[in-house]
């Protein structure tokens, strides 16, 4: 998102934020947790703090869920296999 664009509010997208889910007021992206939100911020406070791009977040191991929320990391394959076996 360029600096002159205003993020679309989650509610306008039909998304209800519950629990720890949140939306960045800077870039407008949705996050599954405060930890994931914090992970998407780069730079030093008071100097060059900014939101990472989706490519930067992916390179840092973050994943975008099918629900449109960014997560701090992918679920381990062993957990996914256990869920599929149930």
Gaussian input, Z-matrix of N, CA and C with variables (Angstrom, degrees):
# hf/3-21g

backbone

0 1
 N
 C     1     B1
 C     2     B2     1     A1
 N     3     B3     2     A2     1     D1
 C     4     B4     3     A3     2     D2
 C     5     B5     4     A4     3     D3
 N     6     B6     5     A5     4     D4
 C     7     B7     6     A6     5     D5
 C     8     B8     7     A7     6     D6
 N     9     B9     8     A8     7     D7
 C    10    B10     9     A9     8     D8
 C    11    B11    10    A10     9     D9
 N    12    B12    11    A11    10    D10
 C    13    B13    12    A12    11    D11
 C    14    B14    13    A13    12    D12
 N    15    B15    14    A14    13    D13
 C    16    B16    15    A15    14    D14
 C    17    B17    16    A16    15    D15
 N    18    B18    17    A17    16    D16
 C    19    B19    18    A18    17    D17
 C    20    B20    19    A19    18    D18
 N    21    B21    20    A20    19    D19
 C    22    B22    21    A21    20    D20
 C    23    B23    22    A22    21    D21
 N    24    B24    23    A23    22    D22
 C    25    B25    24    A24    23    D23
 C    26    B26    25    A25    24    D24
 N    27    B27    26    A26    25    D25
 C    28    B28    27    A27    26    D26
 C    29    B29    28    A28    27    D27
 N    30    B30    29    A29    28    D28
 C    31    B31    30    A30    29    D29
 C    32    B32    31    A31    30    D30
 N    33    B33    32    A32    31    D31
 C    34    B34    33    A33    32    D32
 C    35    B35    34    A34    33    D33
 N    36    B36    35    A35    34    D34
 C    37    B37    36    A36    35    D35
 C    38    B38    37    A37    36    D36
 N    39    B39    38    A38    37    D37
 C    40    B40    39    A39    38    D38
 C    41    B41    40    A40    39    D39
 N    42    B42    41    A41    40    D40
 C    43    B43    42    A42    41    D41
 C    44    B44    43    A43    42    D42
 N    45    B45    44    A44    43    D43
 C    46    B46    45    A45    44    D44
 C    47    B47    46    A46    45    D45
 N    48    B48    47    A47    46    D46
 C    49    B49    48    A48    47    D47
 C    50    B50    49    A49    48    D48
 N    51    B51    50    A50    49    D49
 C    52    B52    51    A51    50    D50
 C    53    B53    52    A52    51    D51
 N    54    B54    53    A53    52    D52
 C    55    B55    54    A54    53    D53
 C    56    B56    55    A55    54    D54
 N    57    B57    56    A56    55    D55
 C    58    B58    57    A57    56    D56
 C    59    B59    58    A58    57    D57
 N    60    B60    59    A59    58    D58
 C    61    B61    60    A60    59    D59
 C    62    B62    61    A61    60    D60
 N    63    B63    62    A62    61    D61
 C    64    B64    63    A63    62    D62
 C    65    B65    64    A64    63    D63
 N    66    B66    65    A65    64    D64
 C    67    B67    66    A66    65    D65
 C    68    B68    67    A67    66    D66
 N    69    B69    68    A68    67    D67
 C    70    B70    69    A69    68    D68
 C    71    B71    70    A70    69    D69
 N    72    B72    71    A71    70    D70
 C    73    B73    72    A72    71    D71
 C    74    B74    73    A73    72    D72
 N    75    B75    74    A74    73    D73
 C    76    B76    75    A75    74    D74
 C    77    B77    76    A76    75    D75
 N    78    B78    77    A77    76    D76
 C    79    B79    78    A78    77    D77
 C    80    B80    79    A79    78    D78
 N    81    B81    80    A80    79    D79
 C    82    B82    81    A81    80    D80
 C    83    B83    82    A82    81    D81
 N    84    B84    83    A83    82    D82
 C    85    B85    84    A84    83    D83
 C    86    B86    85    A85    84    D84
 N    87    B87    86    A86    85    D85
 C    88    B88    87    A87    86    D86
 C    89    B89    88    A88    87    D87
 N    90    B90    89    A89    88    D88
 C    91    B91    90    A90    89    D89
 C    92    B92    91    A91    90    D90
 N    93    B93    92    A92    91    D91
 C    94    B94    93    A93    92    D92
 C    95    B95    94    A94    93    D93
 N    96    B96    95    A95    94    D94
 C    97    B97    96    A96    95    D95
 C    98    B98    97    A97    96    D96
 N    99    B99    98    A98    97    D97
 C   100   B100    99    A99    98    D98
 C   101   B101   100   A100    99    D99
 N   102   B102   101   A101   100   D100
 C   103   B103   102   A102   101   D101
 C   104   B104   103   A103   102   D102
 N   105   B105   104   A104   103   D103
 C   106   B106   105   A105   104   D104
 C   107   B107   106   A106   105   D105
 N   108   B108   107   A107   106   D106
 C   109   B109   108   A108   107   D107
 C   110   B110   109   A109   108   D108
 N   111   B111   110   A110   109   D109
 C   112   B112   111   A111   110   D110
 C   113   B113   112   A112   111   D111
 N   114   B114   113   A113   112   D112
 C   115   B115   114   A114   113   D113
 C   116   B116   115   A115   114   D114
 N   117   B117   116   A116   115   D115
 C   118   B118   117   A117   116   D116
 C   119   B119   118   A118   117   D117
 N   120   B120   119   A119   118   D118
 C   121   B121   120   A120   119   D119
 C   122   B122   121   A121   120   D120
 N   123   B123   122   A122   121   D121
 C   124   B124   123   A123   122   D122
 C   125   B125   124   A124   123   D123
 N   126   B126   125   A125   124   D124
 C   127   B127   126   A126   125   D125
 C   128   B128   127   A127   126   D126
 N   129   B129   128   A128   127   D127
 C   130   B130   129   A129   128   D128
 C   131   B131   130   A130   129   D129
 N   132   B132   131   A131   130   D130
 C   133   B133   132   A132   131   D131
 C   134   B134   133   A133   132   D132
 N   135   B135   134   A134   133   D133
 C   136   B136   135   A135   134   D134
 C   137   B137   136   A136   135   D135
 N   138   B138   137   A137   136   D136
 C   139   B139   138   A138   137   D137
 C   140   B140   139   A139   138   D138
 N   141   B141   140   A140   139   D139
 C   142   B142   141   A141   140   D140
 C   143   B143   142   A142   141   D141
 N   144   B144   143   A143   142   D142
 C   145   B145   144   A144   143   D143
 C   146   B146   145   A145   144   D144
 N   147   B147   146   A146   145   D145
 C   148   B148   147   A147   146   D146
 C   149   B149   148   A148   147   D147
 N   150   B150   149   A149   148   D148
 C   151   B151   150   A150   149   D149
 C   152   B152   151   A151   150   D150
 N   153   B153   152   A152   151   D151
 C   154   B154   153   A153   152   D152
 C   155   B155   154   A154   153   D153
 N   156   B156   155   A155   154   D154
 C   157   B157   156   A156   155   D155
 C   158   B158   157   A157   156   D156
 N   159   B159   158   A158   157   D157
 C   160   B160   159   A159   158   D158
 C   161   B161   160   A160   159   D159
 N   162   B162   161   A161   160   D160
 C   163   B163   162   A162   161   D161
 C   164   B164   163   A163   162   D162
 N   165   B165   164   A164   163   D163
 C   166   B166   165   A165   164   D164
 C   167   B167   166   A166   165   D165
 N   168   B168   167   A167   166   D166
 C   169   B169   168   A168   167   D167
 C   170   B170   169   A169   168   D168
 N   171   B171   170   A170   169   D169
 C   172   B172   171   A171   170   D170
 C   173   B173   172   A172   171   D171
 N   174   B174   173   A173   172   D172
 C   175   B175   174   A174   173   D173
 C   176   B176   175   A175   174   D174
 N   177   B177   176   A176   175   D175
 C   178   B178   177   A177   176   D176
 C   179   B179   178   A178   177   D177
 N   180   B180   179   A179   178   D178
 C   181   B181   180   A180   179   D179
 C   182   B182   181   A181   180   D180
 N   183   B183   182   A182   181   D181
 C   184   B184   183   A183   182   D182
 C   185   B185   184   A184   183   D183
 N   186   B186   185   A185   184   D184
 C   187   B187   186   A186   185   D185
 C   188   B188   187   A187   186   D186
 N   189   B189   188   A188   187   D187
 C   190   B190   189   A189   188   D188
 C   191   B191   190   A190   189   D189
 N   192   B192   191   A191   190   D190
 C   193   B193   192   A192   191   D191
 C   194   B194   193   A193   192   D192
 N   195   B195   194   A194   193   D193
 C   196   B196   195   A195   194   D194
 C   197   B197   196   A196   195   D195
 N   198   B198   197   A197   196   D196
 C   199   B199   198   A198   197   D197
 C   200   B200   199   A199   198   D198
 N   201   B201   200   A200   199   D199
 C   202   B202   201   A201   200   D200
 C   203   B203   202   A202   201   D201
 N   204   B204   203   A203   202   D202
 C   205   B205   204   A204   203   D203
 C   206   B206   205   A205   204   D204
 N   207   B207   206   A206   205   D205
 C   208   B208   207   A207   206   D206
 C   209   B209   208   A208   207   D207
 N   210   B210   209   A209   208   D208
 C   211   B211   210   A210   209   D209
 C   212   B212   211   A211   210   D210
 N   213   B213   212   A212   211   D211
 C   214   B214   213   A213   212   D212
 C   215   B215   214   A214   213   D213
 N   216   B216   215   A215   214   D214
 C   217   B217   216   A216   215   D215
 C   218   B218   217   A217   216   D216
 N   219   B219   218   A218   217   D217
 C   220   B220   219   A219   218   D218
 C   221   B221   220   A220   219   D219
 N   222   B222   221   A221   220   D220
 C   223   B223   222   A222   221   D221
 C   224   B224   223   A223   222   D222
 N   225   B225   224   A224   223   D223
 C   226   B226   225   A225   224   D224
 C   227   B227   226   A226   225   D225
 N   228   B228   227   A227   226   D226
 C   229   B229   228   A228   227   D227
 C   230   B230   229   A229   228   D228
 N   231   B231   230   A230   229   D229
 C   232   B232   231   A231   230   D230
 C   233   B233   232   A232   231   D231
 N   234   B234   233   A233   232   D232
 C   235   B235   234   A234   233   D233
 C   236   B236   235   A235   234   D234
 N   237   B237   236   A236   235   D235
 C   238   B238   237   A237   236   D236
 C   239   B239   238   A238   237   D237
 N   240   B240   239   A239   238   D238
 C   241   B241   240   A240   239   D239
 C   242   B242   241   A241   240   D240
 N   243   B243   242   A242   241   D241
 C   244   B244   243   A243   242   D242
 C   245   B245   244   A244   243   D243
 N   246   B246   245   A245   244   D244
 C   247   B247   246   A246   245   D245
 C   248   B248   247   A247   246   D246
 N   249   B249   248   A248   247   D247
 C   250   B250   249   A249   248   D248
 C   251   B251   250   A250   249   D249
 N   252   B252   251   A251   250   D250
 C   253   B253   252   A252   251   D251
 C   254   B254   253   A253   252   D252
 N   255   B255   254   A254   253   D253
 C   256   B256   255   A255   254   D254
 C   257   B257   256   A256   255   D255

   B1=1.4431
   B2=1.5182
   B3=1.2992
   B4=1.4539
   B5=1.5204
   B6=1.3148
   B7=1.4592
   B8=1.5230
   B9=1.3305
   B10=1.4584
   B11=1.5233
   B12=1.3165
   B13=1.4607
   B14=1.5185
   B15=1.3184
   B16=1.4567
   B17=1.5209
   B18=1.3385
   B19=1.4693
   B20=1.5244
   B21=1.3227
   B22=1.4614
   B23=1.5178
   B24=1.3084
   B25=1.4712
   B26=1.5190
   B27=1.3271
   B28=1.4640
   B29=1.5181
   B30=1.3312
   B31=1.4626
   B32=1.5263
   B33=1.3240
   B34=1.4677
   B35=1.5239
   B36=1.3493
   B37=1.4618
   B38=1.5257
   B39=1.3311
   B40=1.4601
   B41=1.5120
   B42=1.3257
   B43=1.4621
   B44=1.5224
   B45=1.3252
   B46=1.4580
   B47=1.5204
   B48=1.3157
   B49=1.4631
   B50=1.5258
   B51=1.3348
   B52=1.4658
   B53=1.5209
   B54=1.3091
   B55=1.4622
   B56=1.5141
   B57=1.3168
   B58=1.4668
   B59=1.5252
   B60=1.3250
   B61=1.4741
   B62=1.5164
   B63=1.3221
   B64=1.4546
   B65=1.5221
   B66=1.3198
   B67=1.4501
   B68=1.5218
   B69=1.3176
   B70=1.4567
   B71=1.5266
   B72=1.3195
   B73=1.4633
   B74=1.5249
   B75=1.3354
   B76=1.4636
   B77=1.5133
   B78=1.3430
   B79=1.4686
   B80=1.5218
   B81=1.3420
   B82=1.4568
   B83=1.5093
   B84=1.3419
   B85=1.4593
   B86=1.5252
   B87=1.3265
   B88=1.4629
   B89=1.5227
   B90=1.3484
   B91=1.4605
   B92=1.5164
   B93=1.3368
   B94=1.4562
   B95=1.5288
   B96=1.3307
   B97=1.4618
   B98=1.5210
   B99=1.3214
   B100=1.4652
   B101=1.5246
   B102=1.3307
   B103=1.4634
   B104=1.5259
   B105=1.3296
   B106=1.4671
   B107=1.5325
   B108=1.3422
   B109=1.4611
   B110=1.5269
   B111=1.3361
   B112=1.4671
   B113=1.5197
   B114=1.3266
   B115=1.4675
   B116=1.5310
   B117=1.3348
   B118=1.4698
   B119=1.5293
   B120=1.3129
   B121=1.4617
   B122=1.5193
   B123=1.3174
   B124=1.4691
   B125=1.5279
   B126=1.3108
   B127=1.4578
   B128=1.5176
   B129=1.3088
   B130=1.4577
   B131=1.5236
   B132=1.3248
   B133=1.4699
   B134=1.5293
   B135=1.3161
   B136=1.4538
   B137=1.5118
   B138=1.3346
   B139=1.4683
   B140=1.5192
   B141=1.3210
   B142=1.4672
   B143=1.5282
   B144=1.3342
   B145=1.4764
   B146=1.5172
   B147=1.3359
   B148=1.4563
   B149=1.5152
   B150=1.3275
   B151=1.4612
   B152=1.5200
   B153=1.3351
   B154=1.4591
   B155=1.5295
   B156=1.2997
   B157=1.4571
   B158=1.5291
   B159=1.3383
   B160=1.4697
   B161=1.5357
   B162=1.3341
   B163=1.4698
   B164=1.5257
   B165=1.3284
   B166=1.4700
   B167=1.5252
   B168=1.3300
   B169=1.4668
   B170=1.5211
   B171=1.3208
   B172=1.4646
   B173=1.5286
   B174=1.3321
   B175=1.4639
   B176=1.5238
   B177=1.3263
   B178=1.4647
   B179=1.5305
   B180=1.3344
   B181=1.4591
   B182=1.5133
   B183=1.3161
   B184=1.4668
   B185=1.5265
   B186=1.3171
   B187=1.4637
   B188=1.5306
   B189=1.3211
   B190=1.4552
   B191=1.5125
   B192=1.3260
   B193=1.4618
   B194=1.5127
   B195=1.3167
   B196=1.4624
   B197=1.5248
   B198=1.3238
   B199=1.4671
   B200=1.5355
   B201=1.3411
   B202=1.4584
   B203=1.5194
   B204=1.3498
   B205=1.4579
   B206=1.5287
   B207=1.3325
   B208=1.4556
   B209=1.5248
   B210=1.3323
   B211=1.4573
   B212=1.5262
   B213=1.3247
   B214=1.4568
   B215=1.5129
   B216=1.3327
   B217=1.4695
   B218=1.5232
   B219=1.3065
   B220=1.4612
   B221=1.5271
   B222=1.3153
   B223=1.4600
   B224=1.5305
   B225=1.3284
   B226=1.4696
   B227=1.5381
   B228=1.3219
   B229=1.4690
   B230=1.5233
   B231=1.3358
   B232=1.4667
   B233=1.5274
   B234=1.3107
   B235=1.4704
   B236=1.5233
   B237=1.3198
   B238=1.4636
   B239=1.5339
   B240=1.3561
   B241=1.4577
   B242=1.5334
   B243=1.3253
   B244=1.4636
   B245=1.5117
   B246=1.3121
   B247=1.4577
   B248=1.5325
   B249=1.3286
   B250=1.4648
   B251=1.5278
   B252=1.3352
   B253=1.4591
   B254=1.5398
   B255=1.3217
   B256=1.4737
   B257=1.4945
   A1=108.31
   A2=117.28
   A3=119.89
   A4=109.83
   A5=116.38
   A6=121.25
   A7=113.60
   A8=118.08
   A9=119.48
   A10=113.08
   A11=118.26
   A12=120.95
   A13=110.50
   A14=115.65
   A15=121.39
   A16=108.72
   A17=117.79
   A18=119.56
   A19=111.62
   A20=115.96
   A21=121.29
   A22=107.72
   A23=117.25
   A24=121.88
   A25=110.35
   A26=116.35
   A27=122.36
   A28=110.97
   A29=116.78
   A30=119.99
   A31=111.81
   A32=116.89
   A33=120.49
   A34=111.44
   A35=116.09
   A36=121.03
   A37=110.85
   A38=116.72
   A39=120.52
   A40=113.24
   A41=116.98
   A42=122.71
   A43=108.88
   A44=115.79
   A45=121.15
   A46=107.89
   A47=116.20
   A48=121.03
   A49=108.80
   A50=116.04
   A51=122.25
   A52=109.10
   A53=115.43
   A54=119.61
   A55=110.91
   A56=116.18
   A57=121.76
   A58=112.52
   A59=117.68
   A60=119.91
   A61=109.26
   A62=116.66
   A63=119.31
   A64=111.15
   A65=114.73
   A66=122.82
   A67=108.48
   A68=116.60
   A69=121.37
   A70=109.21
   A71=117.18
   A72=120.25
   A73=111.47
   A74=116.81
   A75=120.56
   A76=113.43
   A77=116.36
   A78=120.36
   A79=113.05
   A80=117.20
   A81=120.85
   A82=115.51
   A83=117.86
   A84=119.88
   A85=111.03
   A86=114.83
   A87=122.74
   A88=109.61
   A89=116.23
   A90=121.88
   A91=110.35
   A92=114.84
   A93=122.06
   A94=112.41
   A95=116.76
   A96=120.33
   A97=110.13
   A98=115.45
   A99=120.06
   A100=110.16
   A101=115.96
   A102=119.92
   A103=111.07
   A104=116.76
   A105=120.36
   A106=110.16
   A107=116.37
   A108=119.90
   A109=110.21
   A110=116.78
   A111=120.69
   A112=111.46
   A113=116.32
   A114=121.09
   A115=111.31
   A116=118.46
   A117=120.64
   A118=113.06
   A119=116.44
   A120=120.45
   A121=109.46
   A122=116.43
   A123=122.11
   A124=109.59
   A125=115.77
   A126=120.96
   A127=112.14
   A128=114.71
   A129=121.80
   A130=110.91
   A131=116.07
   A132=121.21
   A133=109.38
   A134=116.45
   A135=121.70
   A136=114.91
   A137=117.15
   A138=119.95
   A139=110.13
   A140=115.43
   A141=119.78
   A142=111.74
   A143=115.89
   A144=120.70
   A145=109.63
   A146=117.22
   A147=121.94
   A148=110.62
   A149=115.20
   A150=121.60
   A151=108.62
   A152=116.42
   A153=120.24
   A154=109.19
   A155=115.64
   A156=120.79
   A157=108.33
   A158=117.70
   A159=119.11
   A160=112.78
   A161=117.94
   A162=119.97
   A163=111.07
   A164=117.12
   A165=120.42
   A166=110.85
   A167=116.69
   A168=119.81
   A169=110.71
   A170=117.10
   A171=121.26
   A172=110.22
   A173=116.46
   A174=120.68
   A175=111.46
   A176=117.19
   A177=121.96
   A178=111.99
   A179=117.00
   A180=120.70
   A181=114.45
   A182=117.82
   A183=120.52
   A184=108.90
   A185=116.16
   A186=120.52
   A187=110.10
   A188=114.65
   A189=121.46
   A190=108.27
   A191=116.04
   A192=121.08
   A193=112.23
   A194=115.53
   A195=121.56
   A196=111.67
   A197=116.38
   A198=121.38
   A199=112.85
   A200=117.00
   A201=120.84
   A202=114.87
   A203=117.00
   A204=121.44
   A205=110.15
   A206=116.27
   A207=121.46
   A208=109.12
   A209=115.22
   A210=122.83
   A211=109.08
   A212=115.57
   A213=120.44
   A214=114.62
   A215=116.77
   A216=121.37
   A217=108.94
   A218=115.09
   A219=120.86
   A220=109.36
   A221=116.14
   A222=120.54
   A223=108.08
   A224=117.91
   A225=120.22
   A226=111.94
   A227=116.01
   A228=121.78
   A229=111.54
   A230=117.52
   A231=119.85
   A232=110.70
   A233=117.95
   A234=120.95
   A235=109.56
   A236=116.16
   A237=119.67
   A238=111.30
   A239=115.86
   A240=119.45
   A241=109.93
   A242=116.78
   A243=121.57
   A244=111.75
   A245=117.81
   A246=121.82
   A247=109.83
   A248=116.05
   A249=120.77
   A250=111.95
   A251=116.65
   A252=121.20
   A253=112.94
   A254=117.44
   A255=120.40
   A256=112.28
   D1=133.59
   D2=178.38
   D3=-76.94
   D4=162.78
   D5=-175.59
   D6=-63.15
   D7=-22.98
   D8=-175.56
   D9=-94.07
   D10=5.06
   D11=177.96
   D12=-98.47
   D13=144.09
   D14=176.91
   D15=-96.17
   D16=127.95
   D17=179.10
   D18=-60.87
   D19=146.38
   D20=175.45
   D21=-79.14
   D22=130.07
   D23=179.87
   D24=-65.92
   D25=144.92
   D26=179.66
   D27=-54.12
   D28=-42.68
   D29=-178.10
   D30=-63.07
   D31=-32.44
   D32=177.80
   D33=-72.03
   D34=-20.19
   D35=178.09
   D36=-90.51
   D37=0.71
   D38=-177.21
   D39=80.27
   D40=19.75
   D41=-178.33
   D42=-105.69
   D43=131.05
   D44=174.58
   D45=-104.02
   D46=125.39
   D47=179.04
   D48=-89.58
   D49=121.46
   D50=179.90
   D51=-128.85
   D52=157.06
   D53=177.42
   D54=60.85
   D55=-129.59
   D56=-177.21
   D57=-93.55
   D58=1.39
   D59=179.41
   D60=-66.82
   D61=143.78
   D62=-176.96
   D63=-152.03
   D64=171.64
   D65=179.20
   D66=-128.46
   D67=136.22
   D68=177.90
   D69=-75.36
   D70=127.65
   D71=178.89
   D72=-75.14
   D73=-14.72
   D74=179.13
   D75=-83.42
   D76=-53.74
   D77=-175.30
   D78=-104.10
   D79=-16.21
   D80=178.59
   D81=85.28
   D82=-2.49
   D83=-179.57
   D84=-72.62
   D85=156.04
   D86=-178.68
   D87=-101.15
   D88=141.52
   D89=-178.26
   D90=-129.27
   D91=141.65
   D92=-177.46
   D93=-74.83
   D94=-17.46
   D95=-178.46
   D96=-158.49
   D97=163.88
   D98=175.38
   D99=-63.87
   D100=-34.75
   D101=178.62
   D102=-61.39
   D103=-44.30
   D104=178.34
   D105=-64.98
   D106=-40.80
   D107=177.22
   D108=-58.81
   D109=-49.28
   D110=-179.32
   D111=-59.74
   D112=-37.46
   D113=-178.19
   D114=-65.64
   D115=-26.28
   D116=-177.26
   D117=-83.71
   D118=-2.92
   D119=178.49
   D120=-93.97
   D121=136.22
   D122=-177.18
   D123=-127.14
   D124=158.72
   D125=177.15
   D126=92.05
   D127=178.07
   D128=-177.06
   D129=-95.35
   D130=140.39
   D131=177.01
   D132=-58.69
   D133=134.99
   D134=177.70
   D135=77.85
   D136=-1.47
   D137=-179.42
   D138=-120.28
   D139=-77.81
   D140=-172.53
   D141=-132.83
   D142=34.54
   D143=-177.76
   D144=-64.66
   D145=135.47
   D146=-177.49
   D147=-156.99
   D148=169.42
   D149=173.69
   D150=-84.56
   D151=141.17
   D152=174.01
   D153=-74.95
   D154=155.96
   D155=173.30
   D156=-78.21
   D157=161.11
   D158=175.37
   D159=-54.77
   D160=-38.10
   D161=178.42
   D162=-64.54
   D163=-39.75
   D164=178.26
   D165=-66.48
   D166=-40.21
   D167=179.41
   D168=-64.70
   D169=-42.72
   D170=178.22
   D171=-61.33
   D172=-42.84
   D173=179.30
   D174=-63.72
   D175=-26.35
   D176=179.04
   D177=-86.56
   D178=2.86
   D179=176.52
   D180=96.03
   D181=2.45
   D182=178.62
   D183=-77.61
   D184=153.88
   D185=-180.00
   D186=-131.24
   D187=145.36
   D188=176.06
   D189=-95.80
   D190=117.41
   D191=-179.12
   D192=-74.43
   D193=162.38
   D194=177.74
   D195=-60.73
   D196=-21.82
   D197=-179.91
   D198=-84.08
   D199=0.10
   D200=178.40
   D201=88.86
   D202=3.30
   D203=179.62
   D204=-101.04
   D205=133.53
   D206=174.70
   D207=-76.94
   D208=142.07
   D209=176.87
   D210=-119.56
   D211=152.77
   D212=-177.59
   D213=-66.07
   D214=-25.71
   D215=178.96
   D216=-163.00
   D217=163.78
   D218=177.92
   D219=-77.05
   D220=151.38
   D221=175.31
   D222=-70.56
   D223=134.09
   D224=-179.57
   D225=-57.14
   D226=143.05
   D227=-178.86
   D228=-56.63
   D229=-35.26
   D230=-178.91
   D231=-65.05
   D232=-34.62
   D233=177.97
   D234=-71.49
   D235=-43.38
   D236=178.86
   D237=-60.61
   D238=-39.62
   D239=179.44
   D240=-64.04
   D241=-41.43
   D242=179.13
   D243=-62.29
   D244=-37.64
   D245=178.60
   D246=-68.14
   D247=-42.41
   D248=-179.48
   D249=-65.96
   D250=-29.54
   D251=-178.56
   D252=-77.40
   D253=-14.85
   D254=-177.37
   D255=-70.50

